[in-house]
Amino acid sequence: MITLKGAEVSARIKEQVAEDLKKLDGKIPALAIVRVGEKPDDMSYERGAKKKMDSFGLQAESFVFPEDISDEDFKAAFQKICQDEKITGILLLKPLPEQISEKDIDRMIDPKKDLDGISPENIAKVFAGDPTGFAPCTAEAVIEVLKAYDIPIAGKRAAVVGRSMIVGKPLSMLLLKENATVTVCHTRTADLKGTCKNAELLIAAAGKAKMLDEGYVGEGAVVIDVGINVDEDGKLCGDVDFQSIQERASMATPVPGGVGAVTTAVLAKHLVRAALQQAE
C-alpha cells in the first residue's frame, strides 16, 4: 500500500501560492484567526495555521475572546474584524460557545473574506459548482490530495462517511463536480460496510477513532482519512484503522501527516485568492 503524504501535496500548493503572490505587487495578504475560549484542538489548529502562513510568506494574526463573551459583544467585535480593510481573509474556529448564535455569525462574515466556506453565499456557490466561492478547506484538501497523486476521480464510485457541513456535504459536491459517482454515508446507512466496500474512493469523515477497518475497504481502494481523534493510548489517529487496511487498500493517507497538512495549505491558497479577487 502506498502512503499518501500531505507534506508533498502542501509543497505543490506552496509553489502555486508563490506564483500567485507575484501578481499582488508586493502586497502581503493578512489572515485573521478568530478564536473564542481555550480549547486545545482550536489552539493546536491555530498554531499550525500561523506556522503555515509564515512558511508561505503570508501574515496571520489571532483575535482571541473569552469563553463567556456575550453574543452581543462578540458580534460587535466580529463586525469590526470583517470591516477591517487590512484583513484579507478570516478563519473562524468553530464550534462557538452556546451563548453565541453561530448561524448569525455565518451570515455576518464577508463572503469575500470567508476562507473556510461558512457563509450562506459560499455554501451556495459550492453546491452550485461555482468556482468563485470558497469551499471548506478540509473538503478541498481531499481533492488536492487526489489530484496531486494523479488519482482518477471521474467515473469512480466514491463513498463519503460523514455528512457534516465542514467536510461530508461540501466534499460530496466537490467530488460530483469532478464527475465521481458519490454516496454519502451516515449513522442511518443500512449496509455501511457493504457500501464502503463497494467504493473505489473511500473518504472517512465521521469523527470516530478507527471506525473503519479492513472490513470496510474494497480490494485496491484509495482511502482518504479526514478524521483527527485520540486513541486509547492517547495518540493521534484517524477514523480509519490504518494498520489493518494495509493489505486491502492500494493507497491511503496517514493520521497525522495526511489531509491535515494539506488543509492549512489550502487555507493559504484561499487567502491569496481572496487578495487577488479583492484587488480586482
NORLIN-V448423 format. One record per backbone hydrogen bond with DSSP energy under -0.5 kcal/mol. NH is the residue of the N-H (numbers start at 1). CO is the residue of the C=O. E is the energy in kcal/mol with one decimal. If there is no record, write none. Layout:
NH,CO,E
NH,CO,E
This chain:
2,250,-2.7
4,2,-0.6
4,252,-2.8
5,3,-1.0
6,257,-2.7
7,257,-0.5
9,5,-0.8
10,6,-2.8
11,7,-2.0
12,8,-1.4
13,9,-2.1
14,10,-2.2
15,11,-1.6
16,12,-1.6
17,13,-2.7
18,14,-2.3
19,15,-1.7
20,16,-2.2
21,17,-2.6
22,18,-1.0
23,20,-1.2
24,21,-1.9
25,22,-1.1
27,24,-1.8
29,27,-0.6
31,59,-2.2
32,89,-2.6
33,31,-0.6
33,61,-2.9
34,32,-0.6
34,91,-2.9
35,33,-0.6
35,63,-2.6
37,35,-0.5
37,65,-3.1
43,39,-2.5
44,40,-2.3
45,41,-2.3
46,42,-2.7
47,43,-2.2
48,44,-2.2
49,45,-2.6
50,46,-2.5
51,47,-2.2
52,48,-2.1
53,49,-2.6
54,50,-2.3
55,51,-2.1
56,52,-1.6
57,54,-1.3
58,53,-3.3
59,29,-2.2
61,31,-2.7
63,33,-3.2
64,62,-0.5
65,35,-2.5
69,66,-1.9
74,70,-2.5
75,71,-2.3
76,72,-2.0
77,73,-2.1
78,74,-3.0
79,75,-2.3
80,76,-1.4
81,77,-1.7
82,78,-2.5
83,79,-1.8
84,80,-0.9
84,81,-0.7
85,83,-0.5
87,84,-1.4
88,30,-2.1
88,86,-0.6
89,30,-1.9
90,113,-3.6
91,32,-2.9
92,90,-0.5
93,34,-2.7
93,91,-0.6
94,92,-0.5
100,97,-1.9
102,100,-1.0
105,101,-1.8
106,102,-2.6
107,103,-1.7
108,104,-1.5
109,105,-1.9
113,110,-2.1
114,110,-0.8
115,90,-1.2
115,113,-1.7
117,114,-1.3
123,119,-2.5
124,120,-2.4
125,121,-2.0
126,122,-2.3
127,123,-2.4
128,124,-1.6
129,125,-0.6
129,126,-0.9
130,125,-3.0
131,129,-0.7
133,130,-1.5
135,133,-0.6
139,166,-0.6
140,136,-2.2
141,137,-2.1
142,138,-1.3
143,139,-1.1
144,140,-2.3
145,141,-2.2
146,142,-2.1
147,143,-2.6
148,144,-2.5
149,145,-1.7
150,147,-1.5
151,146,-3.0
152,150,-0.6
155,179,-3.7
156,153,-2.1
158,156,-0.7
158,181,-3.0
159,201,-2.7
160,183,-2.8
161,159,-0.6
161,203,-3.1
162,160,-0.9
162,185,-2.6
169,164,-2.8
171,167,-2.9
172,168,-1.9
173,169,-1.5
174,170,-2.2
175,171,-2.6
176,172,-2.0
177,173,-2.2
178,174,-1.0
179,176,-2.0
180,175,-2.4
181,156,-3.1
182,180,-0.7
183,158,-2.6
185,160,-3.4
185,183,-0.6
189,186,-1.8
192,189,-0.8
195,191,-2.6
196,192,-2.6
197,193,-2.4
198,194,-1.3
199,196,-1.5
200,157,-2.4
201,157,-2.3
202,222,-3.0
203,159,-3.0
203,201,-0.6
204,202,-0.6
204,224,-2.6
205,161,-2.6
205,203,-0.6
210,238,-2.5
211,208,-1.6
212,239,-2.8
213,211,-0.6
216,213,-2.1
217,214,-1.1
218,196,-0.5
218,216,-0.5
220,248,-3.4
221,218,-2.1
222,200,-2.7
223,221,-0.5
223,251,-2.7
224,202,-2.9
224,222,-0.5
225,223,-0.6
226,204,-2.8
226,224,-0.7
227,204,-0.7
229,237,-3.5
231,235,-3.1
234,231,-2.2
237,229,-2.6
238,240,-0.5
241,212,-3.1
242,240,-1.6
245,241,-1.1
246,243,-1.0
248,245,-1.3
249,245,-2.7
250,221,-2.4
251,221,-1.1
252,2,-2.1
253,223,-1.7
254,4,-0.5
259,225,-0.6
261,258,-0.7
262,258,-0.7
262,259,-0.9
263,259,-2.0
264,260,-1.1
265,261,-0.6
266,262,-2.4
267,263,-1.8
268,264,-1.8
269,265,-2.2
270,266,-2.8
271,267,-2.0
272,268,-2.0
273,269,-2.2
274,270,-2.7
275,271,-1.9
276,272,-2.2
277,273,-2.5
278,274,-2.6
279,275,-1.9
280,276,-1.3
